[in-house]
């Protein structure tokens, strides 16, 4: 009887790495808009570094760009969780609580489904503003508000003024995701007259632009410091970052691009090291009652990192199937196992079958990005790919080899996973590659325009788009200079001069991407 009880228990225990999770069930948007392909699981999202970039960069207009299956929609859903849910992204960033009031930062998604199929420009804008007002009201009052037929821009502005008055210092980001659906269902050829939009996503953006929805968002950003916008879009297979948005308006040009990365190495380690408690008290109690103490052993975690790297989708797939393998073993032997070499080989065979479509699509995107490049660039690409066959997942690429690939090839290879970077080529030394946040990138870009003498005001305008408080600016510059020192550069790259001026030492060493 005991064996039957354990067998039944292990097989009925929910796999915590299932793609359909509680996080999805709690989503505040309609079920038909939910993409369950890459749901965040447990209490470790793997997105700690990315969320930090969003809230610390202090930008109010963000293009969140990423490749398919990188987890854009998952992150959008996760950001919506209010602090009252018991667990939210704020719990992952608790160490930032002494710098920011995390409970005063809110994210709310605009439901674009009611806009689908609307044919008139004025009606499209009115519906969009109505959805914005409804979403803001729900986020601010924490309750549903019936959508009034009289919802207009005046009402939305009034709500934002109320928020600014009653919650000074609070920030509210509206988020737009799955914009391509507007382009798929559009019956408005007149609105797209003169547009060069080609993909469904570009058509969706063009519709929002032509009905003045984007202009309205930009005006609200300028008027209210509490207001921010995140546009979630899929990156296109292009050879250069500048080719991503060829058909955008001046209003869309106001948005700062943030490339959604794969997990960092530290976030990946934390993700794989989750214990039973990370999946809720009830689940942990069931797991331990059946005899489990840990989910993955340290050696299993290392093996999973070796096989999946840091890509969210690959990690989720491997974790899901490894947990299932262990479940089946435990149902027979009544003990939670550690997988051996034979089981790992079986797992790899299963994963290869399940991921064949994903891997083929990823390879196809790389081929499309390479299509318009020179034969020399293509040859370098295949040489680089061949060289990776002899490397392990935790091996670092030699900075010299990476630099010699050239900017276009570096972007093609890294665009699914990385953002901006600074290469420091000091004569006689190997190049040093420093990853940069979006804000750090803009600071360096401004400095490189005036490397000998750059005013604080110019740096603020270049990085933040406005003047900010001097203590905050000084702290940011201090953090950037400290970061460069910790990379072992060996010399001061950024100098601070009397009178509020900054300069670059040896700007000829620096290459920004």
N, C-alpha and C positions, 0 to 999 in steps of 0.2 A: 504493500500500500504506500509506503514511504517513497519508493522509487517512482511509482505512478504520479504521486503528488509533485515530486521534483520535476519529472518529465513534463507534466502539464504546466507547471509554474514557469519553467525556463522558456518554453515555447510560446507562452502567452504574454511574457514580459515584453512591453513595447521596446522596440529598438530605438534608443535615444538619438541615433544618427539618421532616422527616417527623414525623408525630404519634406514630409507633411508633419509639422510640429505645432506645439502650442503657440509659438510665436506667430504662425500664420493664422491660427484660429482667432487670436486676439486682434488681428489687424483691423483697423478702423475703416478700411475701404470695402467696397462690395466684393463678394466672393468671386464674381466672374472676372474681376480685374486682378486676382491674385495669381501670381506665377509661383508655383511650388517647386520649381526646378532646383533651387539652391538655398533653401531656408536656413537662417541662422539657428543654431541649436545650442541648448544649454545656457550657461551663464558666461561663457567665453565666446564672444562673437568672432574673434580674430580680426576685428576692425578697430581695435583701440587706437592704433597709430593714425588711421584715416579719419576717425571721428575727431581726434585731437587736432589734426590739420584743419578741419572744417571750422571748429569753434575757436581756435586760437589765431587763425589767419585774419579774422575780423573782416573778411570780404562779404559784401552784401549781395553780390551777383555771381553765381558759380555755375559753370558748365561741368557737371560730373560725368566724365567720359570714361568708358571702359569697354573691353571686348565682350562678346557673348560668354555667358557662364562665369563671369568674374564676380558677379554678386551685386550689381547695382540696385536691382529691385529689392533684394533682400536687405540691403543697407537702408534703403528708403523706408521699408516697413519697420525695421528695428528702431530707427531714429524717432518714429512716431510715438513710441511707448512713453506715456506720461510717468512721472515719478510715483504716482499713486498705484501703479500696477504691482508694486512690490519688488520688481526687478526691471531695470532699464539700463540703457547705455551709461547713465550717470554713475551707476554702481561700479562700472569698469574703470571710470575716470575719477574715482574718489580722491586720489592723490592731488588732483587739480582743484579740489574744493576750497583750498586756501587762496587760490588765485582768481577763481571765477565762481559766481553763484550759479551752479549747474541747474538748479531748479527753475531759474529764470530764463533758460534757453529752451525753446520749444520748436518742434518741427511738425508740420502738418501737410498732408498730401492733398492736392486738388484732384477731385474726381472728374476726369475728362470724358467719361462715358456719356453724360447727357449732351455733350457737344457734338457727338458723332451724327453725321447726316444733316446738320443744320445748314441751310442753303444761303441765308442772308447774312451779310457782314454785320449789321447792327444787332441782329438776333444772336449771332455767335458771340460777339463781345458782351452783350447783356447776360447771356448764359454763363460765360466765363467769370464775369464779375460776381454773379450770384453764387457760383460754386466757391469762389474765393471767400466771400462773406460768410457763407455757411461753414466752411472749414475753419476760418478764424474764430467764429463764434463758438464752435465746438471745442476748440483748443483753449480758448480763454475762459469760457464758462463751464467747461467740462460737462456739457450736456448737449443733446441734439436740439437743433433749431429748425422749425419748418421753413422751407425755402419760399420766401414771399415773391410774388410776381412783380413786386415793386422794388426788388433789390437793385440798387444802382451804385454808381461810383461814390455818390454823396454818402450813402449809408456805410460803405466800406471805409471811407475816409473818417467818418464819425466814429466808427468802431476803433480804428487805429489811434485816433486822438484820445479816446477813452483809455485804451491800453497804455499809451504813452504817459497819460496823467496819473493813472492809478497804479501802474507798475513800472516806474522809472528804472531804466537799466535793463529791462527785460528785452529779449530778442525773439522774434517769431519768423521762422523760415517757412515759406510755402514751397512745396516740392512738386514738380511736374515729371511724371514718368510715363513710359509707353506712349510717347508723343506720336510715334509712327501710326498708331491706330486712327488718328485723325486723317492722316494721309491716305489710309486704305479705304476709308468709308466716305471720303469727300465727294460731294456732288456739286462742287462750286468751281467750275472751270474759270468763271469770271474773276474770282479772287486770286487765281493763280496766273492770270494773264501777265506776261512779261517776266514771270519767275523762271529761273534756271534750275529750280528744284528737280531732282531726278529720283532720289530714293523716297520711300514712304515717309521716312523720318524727316527729310528735307521738306517734303510737301506739308507735313504736319506743322513744322516750324514756320513755313511760309504762310500758312493759314492764320496762325496765331499772330504773325507779324502784320499781315495785310488787314486784319480786322482791328488792329491797334491794341491787341492784348499785351504784346511785348512792350510797346511804348507805355502803356498804363503801368506795367510792373516797374519799369525804369523810373517813371515819374514818382511812384510811391516810394521807391528806394531813396530818391533824392529828397523827398519830403519828410520821411519818417526814419529815424535812426533805428527804430525797433524792427523795421521791416527788411526781410531778406528773401532771396529767391534762389532755388537750386533747380536747374534743368538737367535731368538725367538723360543722357543720350548715348547711343552705341557708337563706338569709334569705327571708322571706315578703314578698310585695308589700303592704306596710302603710304607712300615712301617718306613723307615729311609731315610733321605736326601742322605746318601751315596749310597743308592740303585738306585738313579735316573739315574746315568750314569755308568753302569757297563761295557758297551762295547764301550769305547772311547779310542782314541789314546793319546799319550803323548802330541801332539799338541793341542788337545781339552782340555786336562787337564790344559792348560795355562789359560783357561777362568774362570772368577769369576762368581759364581752363584748369581743372584739377583732374588728372588722370588717376582713376581708381586702380590701386595697385593690388597685386596678390598680397597675401599676408606677409608681414615681416617674419624674419626667422624667430624672433622672440615670441611674437603672437602665435606662430605655428606651434612652438614648443608648449606654450600655455594651453592652446587648444587641445593638443593631444594628451596633455597631462591631467585633463579634467577627471575628477573623482565622482563617485555616485551622487554626492550632495549637490553637484553642479546642475543636476537634472531634476531637482525638486525633492522635497522631503518624502513624499509618498513613493516616488520611484526608487529613491535610495533605500527606503525601508524594505520594499519588496525585493530589491536586488540583494541586500544583505541577509534577509531572511532565507533566501534560497542558497546562501553560502558564499556569495561574492564579496570580495574586499576591495579590489581595484578593477578598473575597466580594462586598461592596457598596461602591461608591465613596462618598465623602462626600456628593455630591449625591444619590445614590440613598438614602442613609441619611436625609437631610433630607426627601426625598419620602415615604419610608415613614412617618416620624414624622408628617408632615402628613396622610397618609391614614388611618393607624391610631390616632393618638393614643398612649395608653399602655395600652390594653386588651390583656391577654395573648393572648386568642384572636384578635383582629383582627391583632395583630402576627405571630403564628404563621402565620396564613393568608396574609397578604401576603408574608412572607418565603419561605414554601414555594413559592408560585406565581411569585414573581419569580425565585427560583433556578432553577425549572424552565424558565422562559422563556429565561434566560441559557444553561442547558444545551443547549437545542434549537438556539439560535443557534451556540453553540460547536461543536456536532457537525457543523454544515454548513460553518462558516467557519474552524474550527480556531483560534479565538482567543476569549478570554473577554471579553465585551462590556460596555459600559455602555448600559443601555436608553435609548432615545430617546423622544420624545413619543408617537410612533405606538404603540410597544410598550406604553407606560404606559397609554394609553387602552384598548388591548386587554386589558391586565391588570385594569383597573378594571371593565370589562364582565364579565369572568370572575368576579371577586370578588363583584360585586353579585349574580350568579346563585347562587353558592355560599353566600352569607351571607343570602339572603332569609329563610330560616326563622329563623335566629338573630336577625336584626333585627326580624322580626315578633313573635317571642316577647318580646324586650326591650320593644318598644312595648306589648305586651299587659300586661306586668307594671306598667308605668308607669300604664296605664289603670286597672288593678285598685287600685293604691295611691291613685289620685285619686278613686275611686268614691264614697267616703264623705265627701269634702271639700265645702266650700261652692262655690257657683258662682263666687265671687270668686277663690278659690284656683285653680280650674280655668282661669279666664280669664287669671290671671297666668302660669300654667304655659304656655299656648299662646303668649302674648306673649313669654315668655322663650325658648321653643324657636324661634320665628320670628326673634328677634334673633340667634341663633347662626348663622343662614344667612350672615351677613356677616362672620363671624369666622374666623380661621385657627386651626389646632390649638394653636399656641404663643401665641396672644393671651390675656392675662389678663382675667378678668371684673372689671369695675369693682367694688371692694368695697362701694360705696354701693348699687349696683344689686343686688348679691348679698344684702346685709343687708335690703333692702326687700322681698325675696321672702317673708320671714317664716320662722319655724322649721320649720313643717310642710313647706312647699314646698322649703326648702333640703334637708331630710332626704330627701324623695322623689327629688329630682334627683340628690343626691350619694351616696345610700346604696349604689349599686353600686360606688363607687370610693373613698369617703373614710371616715375615722374621726371622731374628735372634733375640735372646733375652739373657739377662743376669739375672740370679736369684741370689739375694744377701740374703743368709740365716744367718742373724746375731743372735747369741744365745739369746734366751729370747724374740725375736721380731718375728712378722710375716714376712715371706719372702717378699722381694721387687722384683717385676718383671719389668725390664727395657728393652724396645724395642731398638734394635741396627740396625743401617744401616750396609751395607756390609763392609764399610771401618772401622767403629767402631768395628765390629765383628773381623776383621783381626787384628786390633790393640790389642784387648784384647787377642786374641788367641796367638799372639806373646809374649805379656806380661806374660801370664800364662806359657809359656815355660821357661821363665827366670824371675820368679816373684821377686827375690831379687835384681837383677841388670841387666837391659836391656839397651843397648846402643841406642842412637837415630838412628844410621845407621841401626841397626837391625830392629827397628820399621818401618823405611821407607821401607826397603826391604820387610818386611813381609806384610805391608799394601798396598804399592803402586807398589811393584815389582821393584823399582829403588830408587836412591837417589833424593830427591826433595829439593827445596829451604828451608832453615831453618825457615824463618819467616812463611811460609805457614804451615810447620809442627808444629811449636810452637802454631800457632792459632788453628789448629785442636785438638791438645792435650788439650788446654785450653777449647775449646768448649765441649770436652768429659768430662772433670773433672767438668765443670759447670753443665752439664746435670745430672751427678750423684748427685751433691749437691741438684739440684732442685727436685730430686725424693725423697728427705727427708731421705737419707740414714743415716745421722747423724754423719758420720765420713769421713775422706779423704781416698778414696779407692786407688787413684793413687798418688804417691809421686814423686816429681821432685827434683833430687839431683844435687849438683854442679858437673860440668864436662860433662853435657849432658846425665845423667843416669836417668832412671825411674824404679820405683819398685811398687809392690802391697802390700798394707796393708791387712793382713788377707786373703790371696788367698784361704784358706780353706773355706771361706764363699761363694765363687763364683762358679757358675755353668753356663757354656756357652752352648748355643744351637743355 
